């Protein structure tokens, strides 16, 4: 049986799972249950979950990153299995395995992992020069460089604004378009420098390209659409009493998670005004478990990327 560890590494890039103990405490309520880790990453949460299960328990993990799948090969445990796919398809995977409506808990750790950020070849970071890629699965879809080469100014500005909440989206998009006419963008450092020079108001302690890179990553990977599909799928795949644990890293994600839980706690109230309903007639499919949790000061000190993490937990009623 593997021992739990908050830190794993692949290709020399370390990864420390955020809110490790809190997430696993919230998730595992039945040591003999069947759980799903929708974002294996580098396996920190999965290893910790396995350490809490007895011989009857099992864990299914998903990830679309080939490097995550390779890392999973290091887990030698008959209770563990993994599939390479996006977490939005978690219900399809559960159905294929006869687990639909039977999962004891589902964990979604949203966003990009530390090894993805730290490896220049993945193209996620403006701090390390590398190919402008940004895909979670480099074998699928359109790279950031390809998107940047074809998109018009209006769409580019919209993506910067919507997914990066960038105040100067239009100005930055115009600067990118103007430079693109001279030569295409293929490297992260090149794009970061153009954004840096065009940005009129740098935020203290934050690189001026931060919001643009976030926006492009979210767009290229369809992250917010994936999240909403995954939340809907999780509600159906969970067994009654099953726990849903979601860790998000920025407000765009957290707002969607918060709204999803709130709506299903509140239930279906779209009935004609004046029609009396008993409480048990309102479709309240979730109950919120505790308050939103953030990393404690010790964890933030050890892992600064935990600073923005927010964890929300819900229990399925039926």
C-alpha positions in Angstrom: 0.0 0.0 0.0 1.5 3.4 -0.9 2.2 5.9 1.8 0.6 9.3 1.4 2.7 12.1 0.3 1.8 15.7 -0.4 4.7 16.1 -2.8 5.4 14.2 -5.9 7.7 14.9 -8.9 7.9 14.2 -12.5 10.8 15.0 -14.9 12.4 16.9 -11.9 9.5 19.3 -11.3 8.0 19.0 -7.8 4.3 19.3 -7.1 2.7 19.8 -3.7 -1.0 19.1 -3.5 -3.0 22.0 -2.2 -5.4 21.5 0.8 -4.3 17.9 0.9 -5.5 16.8 4.3 -8.6 19.0 4.3 -9.7 17.6 0.9 -9.2 14.0 1.8 -10.8 14.4 5.3 -13.9 15.9 3.5 -14.0 13.3 0.8 -13.4 10.0 2.5 -16.3 9.2 4.8 -16.4 5.4 4.1 -13.2 3.5 4.0 -14.7 0.8 1.9 -16.2 3.1 -0.6 -15.4 3.8 -4.3 -14.0 7.2 -5.0 -13.1 9.2 -8.1 -10.2 11.7 -8.3 -11.1 13.7 -11.4 -7.8 15.5 -11.6 -4.9 13.1 -10.8 -2.2 15.7 -11.5 0.9 14.2 -10.0 -1.0 11.9 -7.6 -0.7 13.7 -4.2 -4.4 13.5 -3.5 -4.8 10.1 -4.9 -2.1 8.6 -2.8 -3.6 10.2 0.3 -7.1 8.9 -0.5 -5.7 5.3 -1.0 -4.1 5.6 2.5 -7.5 6.1 4.0 -9.2 3.2 2.3 -9.5 -0.4 3.5 -9.1 -3.5 1.3 -12.7 -3.1 0.1 -12.2 0.5 -1.0 -11.1 1.6 -4.5 -10.1 4.7 -6.4 -10.6 5.7 -10.0 -8.6 8.6 -11.3 -8.8 10.7 -14.5 -6.5 13.1 -16.2 -6.0 14.3 -19.8 -2.3 15.1 -19.4 -0.1 12.3 -20.7 2.6 13.1 -18.1 0.0 12.6 -15.3 -0.9 9.2 -16.8 2.8 8.3 -16.8 3.2 9.4 -13.2 0.2 7.1 -12.2 2.2 4.1 -13.3 4.2 4.5 -10.1 1.2 3.6 -8.0 1.3 -0.2 -7.6 -2.1 -0.8 -5.9 -4.9 -3.2 -7.0 -7.4 -0.7 -5.6 -6.3 2.0 -8.0 -7.0 2.6 -11.7 -6.7 5.6 -14.0 -8.1 6.6 -17.4 -6.7 9.3 -19.7 -9.7 11.6 -20.3 -11.0 15.0 -19.3 -13.0 15.2 -16.1 -16.1 16.5 -17.9 -16.5 12.8 -19.1 -16.5 11.4 -15.6 -20.0 10.1 -15.8 -19.4 8.3 -19.0 -16.4 6.6 -17.4 -18.5 5.8 -14.3 -21.2 4.3 -16.5 -18.8 2.2 -18.5 -17.5 0.7 -15.2 -20.9 0.2 -13.6 -20.3 2.9 -11.1 -22.9 5.5 -12.1 -24.8 6.7 -9.1 -22.6 4.5 -6.9 -19.5 6.7 -6.2 -18.9 7.5 -2.5 -17.0 10.7 -3.3 -15.6 12.8 -6.2 -12.7 15.2 -5.9 -12.0 17.9 -8.5 -8.8 19.9 -8.1 -9.2 22.5 -10.8 -6.6 24.3 -12.8 -3.0 23.8 -13.8 -0.5 21.8 -11.7 2.9 23.0 -10.6 4.9 20.7 -12.9 2.9 22.0 -15.8 3.7 25.6 -14.8 7.3 24.8 -14.1 8.1 22.9 -17.2 9.0 25.5 -19.9 8.2 22.9 -22.7 4.5 23.0 -21.7 4.2 26.7 -22.4 2.0 27.7 -19.5 4.3 30.2 -17.8 5.4 33.7 -18.7 8.4 33.3 -16.3 10.1 30.5 -18.3 10.6 30.7 -22.0 9.2 27.8 -23.9 6.9 27.0 -26.9 3.6 28.7 -26.7 1.4 25.7 -26.2 -0.7 25.7 -23.0 -2.7 22.5 -23.8 -3.4 20.1 -20.9 -3.1 17.3 -23.5 -0.5 18.4 -26.1 -1.8 15.8 -28.5 -5.3 17.3 -28.7 -6.8 20.6 -29.9 -5.4 23.9 -30.8 -2.2 25.3 -29.2 -2.1 28.8 -27.8 0.3 29.8 -30.7 -2.1 28.5 -33.3 -5.0 30.3 -31.7 -3.0 33.6 -31.4 -2.1 33.4 -35.1 -5.6 33.2 -36.4 -7.9 35.1 -34.0 -9.1 38.6 -34.7 -8.8 41.5 -32.3 -12.4 41.5 -31.1 -12.3 37.8 -30.1 -8.8 38.1 -28.5 -9.9 41.1 -26.5 -13.1 39.2 -25.4 -11.1 36.2 -24.2 -8.6 38.5 -22.3 -11.5 40.3 -20.6 -13.8 37.3 -19.9 -11.3 34.7 -18.7 -8.5 37.0 -17.4 -10.7 39.8 -16.1 -8.1 42.1 -17.7 -9.1 45.8 -17.6 -6.9 46.7 -20.6 -8.0 43.7 -22.8 -8.6 45.8 -25.9 -5.3 47.7 -25.7 -3.3 44.5 -25.1 -5.1 42.6 -27.9 -4.3 45.5 -30.3 -0.6 45.3 -29.3 -0.5 41.6 -30.0 -2.2 42.0 -33.4 0.2 44.7 -34.4 3.3 42.7 -33.5 1.8 39.5 -35.1 1.8 41.3 -38.4 5.6 41.4 -38.3 6.2 37.8 -37.2 4.1 35.1 -35.4 4.2 34.4 -31.7 5.8 31.0 -31.0 7.5 31.5 -27.6 6.1 32.4 -24.2 8.8 35.0 -23.3 8.1 36.8 -26.6 4.4 37.2 -25.8 5.0 38.1 -22.2 7.4 40.9 -23.3 4.9 42.4 -25.7 2.2 42.3 -23.0 4.6 43.8 -20.5 5.5 46.7 -22.8 1.9 47.4 -23.7 0.4 47.2 -20.3 -0.2 50.7 -18.8 -0.9 49.7 -15.2 1.1 47.0 -13.5 -0.3 45.5 -10.3 2.0 45.3 -7.4 3.6 41.9 -7.0 2.0 40.6 -10.2 3.6 40.2 -13.7 1.6 42.3 -16.2 1.1 39.2 -18.4 -0.5 37.2 -15.6 -4.1 37.8 -16.6 -3.5 37.3 -20.3 -1.8 34.0 -19.8 -4.5 32.8 -17.5 -7.2 33.8 -20.0 -5.4 32.0 -22.9 -4.9 28.8 -20.9 -8.6 28.8 -19.8 -9.7 29.4 -23.4 -7.4 26.9 -25.1 -8.4 24.1 -22.7 -12.1 25.1 -22.4 -11.6 24.9 -18.6 -14.8 26.7 -17.5 -17.0 24.7 -19.8 -15.3 21.5 -18.6 -15.9 22.5 -15.0 -19.6 23.0 -15.5 -20.0 19.7 -17.4 -18.0 18.0 -14.6 -20.2 19.4 -11.8 -23.4 18.2 -13.6 -21.9 14.8 -14.2 -20.7 14.5 -10.6 -24.1 15.1 -9.2 -25.5 12.1 -11.2 -22.5 9.8 -10.7 -22.4 10.2 -6.9 -24.4 7.8 -4.7 -26.9 9.2 -2.2 -24.8 10.5 0.7 -21.7 10.8 -1.6 -19.4 13.8 -1.1 -18.3 16.3 -3.8 -15.1 18.2 -3.0 -13.9 20.9 -5.4 -10.7 23.0 -5.1 -10.5 26.1 -7.3 -7.8 28.6 -7.8 -9.4 31.8 -9.1 -12.7 33.6 -8.8 -14.1 32.5 -12.2 -14.0 28.9 -11.1 -15.1 29.4 -7.5 -18.1 31.5 -8.5 -19.3 28.6 -10.7 -18.8 26.0 -8.0 -20.5 28.2 -5.4 -23.5 28.8 -7.6 -23.8 25.1 -8.5 -23.9 24.1 -4.9 -26.2 26.9 -3.9 -28.7 26.2 -6.6 -28.9 22.5 -5.7 -29.1 23.2 -2.0 -31.9 25.7 -2.7 -33.7 23.3 -5.0 -36.2 23.7 -7.8 -38.3 26.7 -6.9 -39.5 27.4 -10.5 -43.1 26.7 -9.8 -46.1 29.0 -10.4 -46.5 31.6 -7.7 -49.1 30.7 -5.1 -48.8 27.0 -5.4 -48.0 25.6 -1.9 -45.2 23.1 -1.7 -43.9 21.1 1.3 -40.2 21.2 1.8 -39.9 17.5 0.8 -41.4 18.4 -2.6 -38.6 20.8 -3.5 -35.8 19.1 -5.4 -32.9 19.8 -3.0 -30.3 17.5 -4.3 -27.3 18.7 -2.3 -26.5 20.0 1.2 -23.5 22.2 1.8 -20.9 20.8 4.2 -19.2 23.4 6.2 -17.9 26.7 4.9 -15.5 27.4 2.1 -12.0 26.4 3.2 -8.7 28.2 2.4 -5.1 27.1 2.9 -3.7 28.0 6.3 -0.7 30.3 6.7 1.7 27.4 7.2 0.6 25.8 3.9 0.8 29.1 2.0 4.3 29.6 3.4 5.3 26.2 2.2 3.5 26.5 -1.1 2.7 30.1 -2.2 0.4 28.8 -5.0 -2.0 27.7 -2.3 -2.8 31.3 -1.5 -5.7 31.6 -3.9 -7.1 28.1 -3.4 -10.7 27.7 -2.2 -12.3 24.4 -1.3 -16.1 23.8 -1.2 -17.8 20.6 -0.1 -21.3 19.2 -0.6 -23.2 16.0 0.1 -25.7 14.5 -2.3 -29.1 14.0 -0.8 -30.6 11.7 -3.4 
